[in-house]
Amino acid sequence: ILGFAGTVILIEPGTSGWNPLGTVLALAAAVFGSLVLIMLRRIGQYESPVTSAIWYNGTGAVLFISLQLALDLPLPDAGRDTLILVALGVIASMQQIALSTSHRFAPASTLATLRYLSIPLGMIAGMVFFDEVVTGQFILGSCIVIAASIFIIYRERVTSGAQAHAPEKMSGK
């Protein structure tokens, strides 16, 4: 809940740049992202991260190429846009492999929490690449998000440690 509160502070609802549709779509993305984390955790028990990434990205490519053709959407201009889109595909594939691999080493709840960090990291990238301005509200929200992430990781570590050291139940004989 604390991470969500930090996220609300970051998106600054009620300001002129806030768009309710964008917020709804971001929430939908969070729901779908959570489902991906759960499914990756499950499939990662018996498939390699590369196999998961091939199916994930391949299925997405087929789906969106089909939509592109069915809806007769314009294609990107050759040149810079195409290079950016190819780079985006490579980066997304690396992200998928890293995410699939991470599920072998950490519980889904910890990994889901780390996704909150994409908000402040995205804003830092916005500052570096797009000259976006950081507000005090952004700094406050980022601190809350980072603190919530650290707390949940700590709690998971304590909880998993307590379970590992719990005495076994006696059979009653």
DAKALIN-V969381 format. One record per backbone hydrogen bond with DSSP energy under -0.5 kcal/mol. NH is the residue of the N-H (numbers start at 0). CO is the residue of the C=O. E is the energy in kcal/mol with one decimal. If there is no record, write none. Layout:
BEGIN
{{NH	CO	E} {NH	CO	E}}
END
This chain:
BEGIN
{{4	0	-2.3} {5	1	-2.3} {6	2	-1.9} {7	3	-2.4} {8	4	-2.2} {9	5	-2.0} {10	6	-2.2} {11	7	-0.9} {12	7	-0.7} {14	11	-1.6} {17	14	-1.5} {22	18	-1.9} {23	19	-2.6} {24	20	-2.7} {25	21	-2.2} {26	22	-2.4} {27	23	-2.4} {28	24	-2.4} {29	25	-2.1} {30	26	-2.2} {31	27	-2.7} {32	28	-2.8} {33	29	-2.2} {34	30	-2.1} {35	31	-2.2} {36	32	-2.2} {37	33	-2.2} {38	34	-2.6} {39	35	-3.0} {40	36	-2.1} {41	37	-1.8} {42	38	-3.0} {43	39	-2.4} {44	41	-1.2} {45	42	-1.6} {46	42	-1.9} {51	47	-2.2} {52	48	-2.5} {53	49	-2.6} {54	50	-2.3} {55	51	-2.8} {56	52	-2.9} {57	53	-2.6} {58	54	-2.4} {59	55	-1.8} {60	56	-2.5} {61	57	-2.4} {62	58	-2.6} {63	59	-2.7} {64	60	-2.4} {65	61	-2.2} {66	62	-2.2} {67	63	-2.3} {68	64	-2.4} {69	65	-3.0} {70	66	-2.7} {72	67	-1.8} {79	77	-0.5} {81	76	-0.7} {82	78	-2.3} {83	79	-2.5} {84	80	-2.4} {85	81	-2.5} {86	82	-2.6} {87	83	-2.5} {88	84	-2.1} {89	85	-2.3} {90	86	-2.8} {91	87	-2.7} {92	88	-2.0} {93	89	-2.3} {94	90	-2.4} {95	91	-2.3} {96	92	-2.2} {97	93	-2.5} {98	94	-2.7} {99	95	-2.6} {100	96	-2.5} {101	97	-2.4} {102	98	-1.1} {103	100	-1.9} {104	101	-1.6} {105	101	-1.2} {109	106	-0.6} {110	106	-2.0} {111	107	-2.9} {112	108	-1.5} {113	109	-1.6} {114	110	-0.9} {114	111	-0.7} {115	112	-1.6} {116	113	-1.2} {117	114	-1.8} {118	115	-1.8} {119	115	-0.6} {120	116	-2.1} {121	117	-2.2} {122	118	-2.1} {123	119	-2.3} {124	120	-2.2} {125	121	-2.3} {126	122	-2.2} {127	123	-2.4} {128	124	-3.2} {129	125	-1.9} {130	126	-0.9} {131	125	-1.6} {138	134	-2.0} {139	135	-2.5} {140	136	-2.7} {141	137	-2.8} {142	138	-2.4} {143	139	-2.2} {144	140	-2.6} {145	141	-2.9} {146	142	-2.6} {147	143	-2.6} {148	144	-2.3} {149	145	-2.5} {150	146	-2.5} {151	147	-2.4} {152	148	-2.3} {153	149	-2.5} {154	150	-2.9} {155	151	-2.6} {156	152	-2.1} {157	153	-2.6} {158	154	-2.9} {159	155	-2.8} {160	156	-2.1} {161	157	-2.4} {162	158	-2.0} {163	159	-1.8} {164	160	-1.4} {165	162	-0.7}}
END
